[in-house]
Amino acid sequence: MNGLSHKSAEMKLLNLGCGMRTHPSWTNVDFKARAEGVIEHDLLKGLPFADESFDAVYHSHLLEHFPKSYAPIFLKECFRVLRPGGVIRVVVPDLEQIARLYLSFLEKADKGDEEAQKKYEWILLEMFDQIVRSRSGGEMLEYWKQNPMPAEEFVIERVGSEVLNVLKQIRVPSPSGKSEKKTEATGRDNDPVSIGTFRLSGEVHQWMYDRYSLKRLLEDTGFRDVRKCEAGNSSIPNFTGYLLDQEPDGSVRKPDSLFMEGSK
């Protein structure tokens, strides 16, 4: 990939669906502004920027939340706002990785491997829960509330800081010195209106991608030199310094991810 030759200080950088993971060197945009300096915008209505405005466009764990039919439209908007030679970096849950682990654990679990049986339970949640859930957190949150959690080290290895942050919140010591589980009311779980409202909230996954399907999608949009990369590898100058895909200690923020880049 040719990459960008600009000095990072001169570059215009766009971070879409940023959530709380922002950086002041980037223009940070999300449906709802949950952090200081974030532009609030409905990303289902295109991008509110002029053609060829940015040197790099980045989005992490955003594309899978769009309907499959909207993904090409959204990526065309990303292409439009990129300058010639600009880089797009897309991060999504890695369907291939999940599927390979599922098949591996299935074979071992079926043969009585107790550790594989615990991991099999988790990998099924990774594969399906954010697609089928009808309440915030879904079955994943219920799984995380277990203390000790089955295959806890494996789950942390797969999910990274996201699960660690949740565990800090839900494992609250009680007056007796033991951890208590915080639970949420679920009386409305079977109410169709509540379920419909939740499923339109943006939390659920509407599609999944692997290295082949995501590469094809980017190439069909017009991007060239599309390649799979790692969390700490990018054609965007100084990318690791922005701490978007990594934590300060160098660990991967979302280890279950597929990282892919292309250029305009």
N, C-alpha and C positions, 0 to 999 in steps of 0.2 A: 504494500500500500504506500502511496506517495506521502500521505500524511500532511501536516501543516507545517509551514516554515516560519510562520509569524512568531514573534515573541509573545509570550502569554499575556503580558501587560497590555498588548495592543489588540488582543483578540476579544470578540464578542461571543459569549457562551450562553447557551439556553438550556435550562434544566426544567423538564416538563414533568408534572405529576410529582413534585418534589417532596411532598409531605413535610416532615421536620428536618430532612437531610438537605440543607442548603449551604451555599457558600457565597460571600459577598462579591466575588469576582464573576458570578453567574447571574443571569436574569432568571429568577426562580418563579415558576408558575404552577398553580394547582387549582382544582375545583373550589377548594376552600382554603383560605389563608390561615394556616395553623402556626406559622412562624413569622417573625418580623421580616419585613421587606419582600414578602411573597405577593405576587400579582394574582388576584383571584379571577379565574376565567373558566368558563365551561369549555373544556377541551373537545367536546362533541360538536362544537360550533366553529371548528377551524382554529387557526392561530392568529392572534391580533397583532401581527407584525408584517412589515413590508417584505417584498421579495428580496432575497439575497442579503438578509440583515445580519446573519450570524456565521461564525467560523466553525462552530460545533453545536450539535444538538444531542442531548443526552436524556434518556428516560429509563428508569429502572422499575420493574414490576408494575408497569402501567399498561402495556399493550394487551396483556391477557385479560384485563378488565373491560376491554371494548368488545362489542360483538364482532365476530369474524368478518362480517361484511364491511364494517367500518375501518378495520385495520389498514387496508390499502389507501383509503381516503385520508386517514390521519398521517400515514407515512408520506403521502404526496405533499401534505402540508409541511411536513418536516423538510422534505426535499426543496420545496418552494422557498422557504426562508433561509436555506443554506446558501452561502456564497460558493462559486465554483472552486473545487478543491477542498471544500469543507467536509468535516467528518460527522457521521452519525454514529452514536454508540447506544445500542439497545440491550437491555438486560431483562430477561424473563425467567420464570421457573423452567428448569431443563426437563422436558418431558422424557427425553431419552434416558437421562440419568435415573429418573424415578422408575421408569419401566424396567430398566435393567436390574435395579435393586429389588424391585417387586418380584421379578422372575427368579432371581437368586435366592431370596428369602423364602419364596414359595416352595422351591425344591427342598431346601434344608428344613423348613418347618414341617413339611409333609413327612419327613424322615425322623421327626421327633427332636430336632435341635431346639432346645428351649430358648436359647438366646435369639435364634433366628425367628422364632415364633413371636417374641416381643417386638423385634424390628419389623416383622411383617405387619403387625398391627399398626405401627406408626406409618409405614410407607403407604398403606392403603389410605390413611387419612391425608397424606400429602397428595395422593393422586386424585381423590374424590371430594374431600370435605369442602374446599372453597368453591367447588362447582355446585354442590347440592345443598349447602347449608341454608337454613331459613331463619337463623338468628345470628347476631354478631358474635364472633368467636367460634361458633359452631362446635363440632365435636373435638376440634383441636384444643380449644380452651379447656374443655372438660378433661381431656387427656392430661394437659399441663397441670391441672389442679391436683392430680394424684401426687402424693408425697409419702414415700419416694415414687418417682415416675418410672414406669417400666422402660428399660433401655434408655435411661436418662442421658448418659454420655453420648449415645448415638444421636438422639434428638437434638442436643445442643450442637453437635458436630454438623448436623444437617441444616439447622435453622439459624445458628449463630446468635448475635446480640439480641435479635428480636425476642427469642424465647427467654434469654437471660433477663431482659428487662421486665418481661411479664412475670417471671418467677419472683423477682424482687417485690412486685406489687401484691401477688396473691399469697405468698408464703409469709404471712404476718404473724409474729409470735403472739400467742394469747397470754392472759394473765398467768396461766398454769405453766408457761414456758414452752408449750408445744405450738407448732404452726397450725393455723386455722385456714380453712379453704373459704375464700370469698365466693359466694354463689349469687347468681342473678335470677330474678323471677322469670319463669318460663311459661307462665299461664297463658300467654298469648301466642305460643309457638304454633298452635294449630289454627289460628285465625287467618283466613285467606287474605284479608286486607293487610294485616300486619306483615305476613310473609311477602306479599307482593311489594309492599312499600320497602321492606328490607332488601329484597332482591334487586330493586332499582336504585339502591343507595350507592352502589359502586364497589362494595366489598367483595362480591363474588367474582370468580373467574368465569369468563365466557368463552375462552378458548385456551388451548395449550400449544406450545411450539417446541420443535427440536431443531437441531443444527441444519437439517435439510429444508424444512418448511420455512424457517425464518430467513435463511439465505435466499431462497427462491422469492419470498415476499419482498425482500429488500431489492433484489435484482430486478424484479418485475416493476418496481417503483421507479427504477432508473439509477439506483446506486451501483457503483462499480467497486472492484477489488474487495468484495465482501468476504470477511474472514471471521472465524471464531477466535477469540482471544481469552486472556485471563483477567482476573480482577485487578491485578497490578501491572497490566500491560495495555498500552493504548497509544494511538497515533496522535492523541490530543496532548500537546506539550504540558508538562507538569501535572498530568491528570492525577497521579497518586497523591500529590500534595493537597488536593481539594477534599480528600477523605469522603468521596461519594460512594465508592464500592469497597472501601477498606476502613478499618478502625485505626485509631492512632498507634496501636501496637502492631499493625501490619496484618492482622487477621482479616479474613473476608467477611464483609457485613452480612451478605446473604449467600452462604455456601451452596445452596441448592440451585444456583443460577447458571444460565447460559449467557455468556457475554459475546456480543457480536458487533463488529464495526464495518462500515462501508464509507465510501467517499463519493462526492458529487462530481 
